[in-house]
């Protein structure tokens, strides 16, 4: 786990937080897709600056899933 909390519900809390983070990431991706789906390519050009952020967030999500699965 990332952090070991000093009370009994730490594992359940971490599973809940992982689930909420996943839902928030999926919702953000859906919102971005809906907003930029019909925009011309010129208006979407600035989105390439967010690729490193998406890679880091995706990597953190994969790492969190790996740690969660290995711990249970």
Buried (B, 14 or more C-beta within 10 A) or exposed (E): BEEEEEEEEEBEBBBEBBEEBEEEBEEEEEEBEEEEEEEEEEEEEEEEEEEEEBEEBEEEBEEBEEBBEEEE
